[in-house]
């Protein structure tokens, strides 16, 4: 069994208030859960209007496949939202 998690720090360029940020983050969380079947939550920077830290995790039996899915998650976020991924912290077990 493989467990891979990552902390993804993003800068949100379309957010000018906490309400704007929540809208973007909520959309990201919903789409990632539905499209990639990963566990995801906002875990830090909750009171900062232009920055978010997302915790994303996946469990599987194939390390390479799990890593590919998480790479696709990063690409999805960068390609579909006005955000910049500024930091990625991988945790592999």
C-alpha atoms as an extended CHARMM CRD file, in Angstrom:
* protein
*
        93  EXT
         1         1  UNK       CA              0.0000000000        0.0000000000        0.0000000000  PROA      1               0.0000000000
         2         2  UNK       CA              1.2290000000        3.4660000000       -0.9170000000  PROA      2               0.0000000000
         3         3  UNK       CA              0.1970000000        6.7330000000        0.7150000000  PROA      3               0.0000000000
         4         4  UNK       CA              1.3180000000        9.9620000000       -0.9170000000  PROA      4               0.0000000000
         5         5  UNK       CA              0.4170000000       13.3840000000        0.3300000000  PROA      5               0.0000000000
         6         6  UNK       CA              1.4630000000       16.8590000000       -0.6180000000  PROA      6               0.0000000000
         7         7  UNK       CA              1.0910000000       20.3750000000        0.6370000000  PROA      7               0.0000000000
         8         8  UNK       CA              0.4710000000       22.6660000000       -2.2970000000  PROA      8               0.0000000000
         9         9  UNK       CA              0.8750000000       26.4130000000       -1.7570000000  PROA      9               0.0000000000
        10        10  UNK       CA             -0.8810000000       28.5570000000       -4.3320000000  PROA      10              0.0000000000
        11        11  UNK       CA             -1.1350000000       32.2790000000       -4.9930000000  PROA      11              0.0000000000
        12        12  UNK       CA             -4.6210000000       33.2550000000       -6.1670000000  PROA      12              0.0000000000
        13        13  UNK       CA             -4.4770000000       36.1970000000       -8.5600000000  PROA      13              0.0000000000
        14        14  UNK       CA             -8.2420000000       36.6100000000       -9.0470000000  PROA      14              0.0000000000
        15        15  UNK       CA             -8.9420000000       37.0050000000       -5.3210000000  PROA      15              0.0000000000
        16        16  UNK       CA             -9.3920000000       40.4690000000       -3.8580000000  PROA      16              0.0000000000
        17        17  UNK       CA            -11.1960000000       39.3750000000       -0.6940000000  PROA      17              0.0000000000
        18        18  UNK       CA            -11.6430000000       36.2740000000        1.4490000000  PROA      18              0.0000000000
        19        19  UNK       CA            -14.9620000000       35.6940000000       -0.2980000000  PROA      19              0.0000000000
        20        20  UNK       CA            -13.2140000000       35.5940000000       -3.6960000000  PROA      20              0.0000000000
        21        21  UNK       CA            -10.5840000000       33.2450000000       -2.3100000000  PROA      21              0.0000000000
        22        22  UNK       CA            -13.1700000000       30.9000000000       -0.7890000000  PROA      22              0.0000000000
        23        23  UNK       CA            -14.9670000000       30.7140000000       -4.1150000000  PROA      23              0.0000000000
        24        24  UNK       CA            -11.7930000000       29.6870000000       -5.9780000000  PROA      24              0.0000000000
        25        25  UNK       CA            -10.6370000000       27.2480000000       -3.2850000000  PROA      25              0.0000000000
        26        26  UNK       CA            -14.0730000000       25.6570000000       -2.9800000000  PROA      26              0.0000000000
        27        27  UNK       CA            -14.1880000000       25.1380000000       -6.7490000000  PROA      27              0.0000000000
        28        28  UNK       CA            -10.7080000000       23.5590000000       -6.7530000000  PROA      28              0.0000000000
        29        29  UNK       CA            -11.5660000000       21.2320000000       -3.8570000000  PROA      29              0.0000000000
        30        30  UNK       CA            -14.8310000000       20.1050000000       -5.4240000000  PROA      30              0.0000000000
        31        31  UNK       CA            -13.3630000000       19.4330000000       -8.8720000000  PROA      31              0.0000000000
        32        32  UNK       CA            -10.3130000000       17.5750000000       -7.5410000000  PROA      32              0.0000000000
        33        33  UNK       CA            -12.4550000000       15.2980000000       -5.3760000000  PROA      33              0.0000000000
        34        34  UNK       CA            -14.7870000000       14.4810000000       -8.2440000000  PROA      34              0.0000000000
        35        35  UNK       CA            -12.3370000000       14.2740000000      -11.1340000000  PROA      35              0.0000000000
        36        36  UNK       CA             -9.2750000000       12.6630000000       -9.5050000000  PROA      36              0.0000000000
        37        37  UNK       CA            -10.7560000000       10.9080000000       -6.4470000000  PROA      37              0.0000000000
        38        38  UNK       CA             -8.1820000000       12.3950000000       -4.0740000000  PROA      38              0.0000000000
        39        39  UNK       CA             -8.6080000000       13.6290000000       -0.5270000000  PROA      39              0.0000000000
        40        40  UNK       CA             -8.1540000000       17.3930000000       -0.4210000000  PROA      40              0.0000000000
        41        41  UNK       CA             -8.6250000000       20.2080000000        2.0890000000  PROA      41              0.0000000000
        42        42  UNK       CA             -7.4530000000       23.7460000000        2.7300000000  PROA      42              0.0000000000
        43        43  UNK       CA             -5.0100000000       23.3390000000        5.6070000000  PROA      43              0.0000000000
        44        44  UNK       CA             -3.3040000000       26.7230000000        6.1290000000  PROA      44              0.0000000000
        45        45  UNK       CA             -3.3630000000       30.4460000000        5.2460000000  PROA      45              0.0000000000
        46        46  UNK       CA             -7.1320000000       30.5140000000        5.7510000000  PROA      46              0.0000000000
        47        47  UNK       CA             -7.1790000000       34.2130000000        6.6460000000  PROA      47              0.0000000000
        48        48  UNK       CA             -4.9520000000       35.3510000000        3.7780000000  PROA      48              0.0000000000
        49        49  UNK       CA             -7.0270000000       36.4650000000        0.7940000000  PROA      49              0.0000000000
        50        50  UNK       CA             -4.5420000000       35.7380000000       -2.0070000000  PROA      50              0.0000000000
        51        51  UNK       CA             -2.7840000000       32.6020000000       -0.7560000000  PROA      51              0.0000000000
        52        52  UNK       CA             -3.9230000000       29.0750000000        0.1070000000  PROA      52              0.0000000000
        53        53  UNK       CA             -2.2700000000       25.8700000000        1.2530000000  PROA      53              0.0000000000
        54        54  UNK       CA             -4.0020000000       22.7090000000        0.1070000000  PROA      54              0.0000000000
        55        55  UNK       CA             -3.3850000000       19.2590000000        1.5460000000  PROA      55              0.0000000000
        56        56  UNK       CA             -3.8770000000       16.5770000000       -1.0910000000  PROA      56              0.0000000000
        57        57  UNK       CA             -3.5640000000       12.8440000000       -0.4770000000  PROA      57              0.0000000000
        58        58  UNK       CA             -4.0050000000        9.5990000000       -2.3420000000  PROA      58              0.0000000000
        59        59  UNK       CA             -3.8120000000        5.9410000000       -1.3470000000  PROA      59              0.0000000000
        60        60  UNK       CA             -3.1680000000        3.1360000000       -3.8050000000  PROA      60              0.0000000000
        61        61  UNK       CA             -1.1350000000        0.0520000000       -4.5220000000  PROA      61              0.0000000000
        62        62  UNK       CA              1.0470000000        1.5200000000       -7.2940000000  PROA      62              0.0000000000
        63        63  UNK       CA              3.4420000000        4.3340000000       -6.3570000000  PROA      63              0.0000000000
        64        64  UNK       CA              4.0610000000        5.4410000000       -9.9620000000  PROA      64              0.0000000000
        65        65  UNK       CA              0.3340000000        5.6810000000      -10.7230000000  PROA      65              0.0000000000
        66        66  UNK       CA             -0.3380000000        7.6570000000       -7.5390000000  PROA      66              0.0000000000
        67        67  UNK       CA              2.4810000000       10.0990000000       -8.3660000000  PROA      67              0.0000000000
        68        68  UNK       CA              1.1460000000       10.5370000000      -11.9250000000  PROA      68              0.0000000000
        69        69  UNK       CA             -2.3200000000       11.3240000000      -10.6030000000  PROA      69              0.0000000000
        70        70  UNK       CA             -0.9400000000       13.9750000000       -8.2500000000  PROA      70              0.0000000000
        71        71  UNK       CA              1.1120000000       15.4740000000      -11.1040000000  PROA      71              0.0000000000
        72        72  UNK       CA             -2.1110000000       15.6790000000      -13.1380000000  PROA      72              0.0000000000
        73        73  UNK       CA             -3.7780000000       17.3900000000      -10.1670000000  PROA      73              0.0000000000
        74        74  UNK       CA             -1.0660000000       20.0790000000      -10.1750000000  PROA      74              0.0000000000
        75        75  UNK       CA             -1.3870000000       20.5640000000      -13.9440000000  PROA      75              0.0000000000
        76        76  UNK       CA             -5.1840000000       20.7610000000      -13.6560000000  PROA      76              0.0000000000
        77        77  UNK       CA             -4.9690000000       23.5080000000      -11.0460000000  PROA      77              0.0000000000
        78        78  UNK       CA             -2.4100000000       25.5140000000      -13.0240000000  PROA      78              0.0000000000
        79        79  UNK       CA             -4.2740000000       25.1520000000      -16.3410000000  PROA      79              0.0000000000
        80        80  UNK       CA             -7.8010000000       25.8830000000      -15.1170000000  PROA      80              0.0000000000
        81        81  UNK       CA             -7.4110000000       28.6410000000      -12.5290000000  PROA      81              0.0000000000
        82        82  UNK       CA             -5.6600000000       32.0030000000      -12.3130000000  PROA      82              0.0000000000
        83        83  UNK       CA             -3.2350000000       30.7090000000       -9.6920000000  PROA      83              0.0000000000
        84        84  UNK       CA              0.4660000000       30.0720000000       -9.3720000000  PROA      84              0.0000000000
        85        85  UNK       CA              1.7940000000       27.0250000000       -7.5550000000  PROA      85              0.0000000000
        86        86  UNK       CA              4.5920000000       28.4600000000       -5.4340000000  PROA      86              0.0000000000
        87        87  UNK       CA              5.5520000000       25.4780000000       -3.2870000000  PROA      87              0.0000000000
        88        88  UNK       CA              5.0640000000       21.7170000000       -3.2820000000  PROA      88              0.0000000000
        89        89  UNK       CA              5.9860000000       19.5780000000       -0.2770000000  PROA      89              0.0000000000
        90        90  UNK       CA              5.7060000000       15.8200000000       -0.9910000000  PROA      90              0.0000000000
        91        91  UNK       CA              5.2040000000       13.2070000000        1.7340000000  PROA      91              0.0000000000
        92        92  UNK       CA              5.5530000000        9.5750000000        0.6450000000  PROA      92              0.0000000000
        93        93  UNK       CA              4.8940000000        6.5280000000        2.8040000000  PROA      93              0.0000000000
